[in-house]
Amino acid sequence: MHDVQWIWDDGGRASSGFVGIAGDCVTRSIAIATGWSYGRVYRELFDANQSSPRDGVPIYLAEPYLKRAGWKRLLAHDVPWDELPQGVVIVDSQNRRTGKGRHWTTVIDHTVYDTWNPVDDEYQILAFWTPPPSDSHDATMPAVSRNRRQTQHARAHQDEFDKILNRIRALDNTASNDASTEGEKRNALRMMQNLMLRHNLSREDLTIRDDTDNLALTRMACPVNGRRACRWEKDLAHYLTEQVFPMVLWYVNTKGHRTLFWFYGPLDDVEHCIQLFRELLLTIATSARLRYGGHSRGSGASYCEGYVLGLPTAETDFKSNQTEANDRSLIQARVLSTQRLAEEWLNVECGIRLVTTRSSGRFDHDPDAARRGEVHGSQHDIRGENGRKRIGN
């Protein structure tokens, strides 16, 4: 099967002022495919279900919604993704390995528009929806080149939403303050409940620190050859997510005869993390092959392990002064909050729960090759363009 392209798209959720983790693939895919606003689709699905679409929409409600809009459902069990018809389609898919995890996504001219790519995770097509004829009054072509960055209008919308959150928090403080009168507490609770219902907020939304709940999250795979990842490749993924991109998390699994390193977290950080991961994989493996004829076993693998071990860390090469160290401690809380948010997103949005496994070590370690690799790794400059440090950005 030819590679199916993927473009990150949240369907306009963030720019519509919605916050919090949501399993909203139905709302998102319909908004992208139809070109309707995320808020409109959300409200109409809410009215049809009499409950929030935030945690998903039952199939028996989502399908009639599309039928009323003139869309036609076609059964297409396990049709290859690259054989979908041209134009705009909404795909109903399922995880091939587990037989669970139903997921709706929009595909436009063989390009997936979603917050993650189900094609990479072996989702098989069960059916797909095609739009009504173009002369239909309700048919609206989507904005294929949707800008993932927030526009000035969207930022202004978010600012207003932040004011609403602050207002609700203030009312919550009044309602829980022992110094408030009973009348003040009742009024505060009533106003607070009205605002939360109007804007579809829960108590969890009131406790999110900083602006982490407005982050664009994603999950992306970086494939490497072989069904078993080398120890140094795992060490490199750990190094990058610990030292360079601390808000990004990773895990590894296999697909066919290839190993997939998955990185998930804030969109920009994940993209940059994978770019640097690929760059370092190539640099280290090439250096090992030139010196030892390979990178996956023996002295070549030992060299690679030493190279990763020698890469500069935040506590050494990049610790320029005490002010920078203090700045690092100030963002630690945000890093931890973002990591927790990403783990929750992975479970809710992608249906993935991670488990920790152990593997045995190698028996052909070459200390001399490892020491040489460590020296070369310590000389590697992990910096962004124009010398700007990437650690902790």
Summary of the structure (lengths in Angstrom):
residues: 393
radius of gyration: 24.3
end to end distance: 37.6
largest distance: 79.2
contacts: 1182
relative contact order: 0.10
helix: 48%
strand: 16%
